């Protein structure tokens, strides 16, 4: 299962990147109809729910092994890839919505399509790195604790004292 989810993350990140570049380079490309976006989004949400499984009766994330053996070089590349995906997603969101705010024009379907593609690039690059190396190996145990409960992590006064 780990290899399939890693492959899904890689394939989705590459396809979304290609579509994002194509949509940005050719303004004449229109956004696809909503019906074509819904099914891939549902599949992506299912993969995200398996990735961020917090437990329960059948905890998926407790026993899986990383797809690749973590080495310092691989982990550095993993951080770099996830960082680039996050930067692409953030810059695209900022650009799309800043353009709409500056021109007082409504956000058109094409802009929403580009924002969705940017979200796919960012989340898929994270998915690939998550299943390739395990988050604790890439970002440390503190990151995993933060992801489990960000608000509690930030408000926990004992953690800040130590």
N, C-alpha and C positions, 0 to 999 in steps of 0.2 A: 504494500500500500504506500510506503514511503516513497518508493521510486516513481510510482504513478503520480503522486501529488507533486513531487519535485518536477517531473516532466510536464505536468499541467502548468505549474508556475512558470517554467521556462518558456513553454510554447505560448502561453497567454501573454507574457511580457514581450516576446518577440513580435507576435501578431499585432498586439495593441500598439507597439512602438512603430511598426511599419504603417499601420493605419493612421496613427497620429501624424507621422511625417508626411504621408500622402495627403491627408486632409489639410495640413498646414501649408504644403507646397502648392496645392491646387485648390484655390478658393471656389472653383466651379463644382467641386464634389459636394453633393448634398448629403445630409444626414440620412441614414436608413430609416425606414418606418419603425415605429415603436415596437411592433410585433417581432421584428428581428432582434431587438435589443433585449427583450424580456427574458427569453430562454437562456442566452448566455449569462445574463445577470443572475438568474436563479441558480444555475450551475456554479457560478463563482461564489455566491452566498453559501451554497452547500459546502464547498471546499473550505471557505473561511470558517464555517461552523465546526467542521472537523478539525481544522488547524487550531482553533482557539477553544477547543473543548476543555471545560473547567472541571470536569469530574462527573460525578453521578455514579450510576450503577456500572457503566462500562466506560471507563476513562481511556480514551484513545491515546492521548499523548504521554501516558506514564511509562510505557514500555518500548517505544520505538527507538531504533538506532538511527543515527545520521546516515545519509546516503554515502557521503564521503568521509574519510578519516580527517578530522580537523588538524591541520598543520598551521603554523603561524602565517605562512604565505597565503594559503587558501582562505583563512579567516580574514586576512587583510583585504583580499579580493572580494570576499563576500560582503564585508562592510562597505567597500567602495561601490559595489553594484547596488546594494540596497540604498545607499546614500544618493547615488545618481538617480535611481528611480523616484526617490522622495523629492529630490530637487526638481526633476522634470514635472512631477505632479503639482508641486507647490507653485512653480513658476507659471505653469499653464493656467492653473486656477486664478492666480493673481492677474495674469495678462487678460484672460477672458473677462473677468469681472471688472477690472480697472477700465478696460476699453468700453464696456457697457456703461460704467459710471461716468466716464469722461464725455461720452457722446450723447448721453441721455437717451440712448436708443434701447429698445427692449432686447433682451437676450434672445437670440434666434435659435432655432433648432440646431443649426450647424455649430454654434458655440457650445450648446449643451452636449452635443456629440463629442466635441473636442475635449470638454471637461470630463466626460465619462471615460474616454480613452486614456486621459491622463491618470484618472483614478485606477484604471486597470493596470497601467504601467507601474505605478507606485506599489499597489497591493500585490501584483503578481511577482514583481522583483523581490518583495519581502517574502512571499510564499516560497519562492525557489530557494532563498537563503535559509529560511526557517527549516524546510525539510532536508536541505543539503547538510546542514551542520548542527542543528538544534540551537535555539536562541541562547541558552546558557553558555554555550561554547563561543558564540560570536560576540555577544554583548555582556556576558557575565550574569551572575545570579541576581544581582540587583535589578536588572532589566526585566527578568522574568517576574520578580516580585512586584515591580511597578505595573506590569501589564495585567497581572491578576486583579489588582485593585488600585488604580492610580490615585484616587482621592484618599484612600486610607494610607497609602505610601507617603503622600505629601503631608498629611496631617499627623502622622505618627511622631509624637514629640520625642519618644525614646530613641528612635533612629537618628534624629538630628543631634542628640546629646553625645552619641558615641562617635 
